[in-house]
Amino acid sequence: MYRYRIRADNSLYSLPPSVAYIELWGIQFGHFERVMMRLQSEYVSVNSIPIENIHETVELVYDRNTSMVNIFGVDYEKEIKGFDSCSCVIIQCLLCSYG
C-alpha cells in the first residue's frame, strides 16, 4: 500500500465530482465508503498517474499484530524506473478498527 503526494493537473479529477458522475450511472456507495470519501480530500486518476505528477511516495505497511501502520520512505524513481506511468490508487492513511 502506498500514499502519494502528487501535483494534480487536467489528467486527475477531484473526488466529489467523480463520485457524483459515478452515481449518475446508478452506482450506489455504502455508509463506510461515504465516510471514507468525506474524510479524504484527494484526486482520482483513471488507470494511472503520470510519473511527472508524483512528488513523493511513502510505503505503508500494516502490522496486524499491533494494529499499527509503519511508514517507510520510498524512492519512486528507483522503484519504477523505466515505466511511463505508475498504475496505482491514490490513498490516504486511514486506520479503521473492526470490533
Summary of the structure (lengths in Angstrom):
residues: 99
radius of gyration: 15.2
end to end distance: 22.8
largest distance: 43.5
contacts: 201
relative contact order: 0.27
helix: 26%
strand: 32%
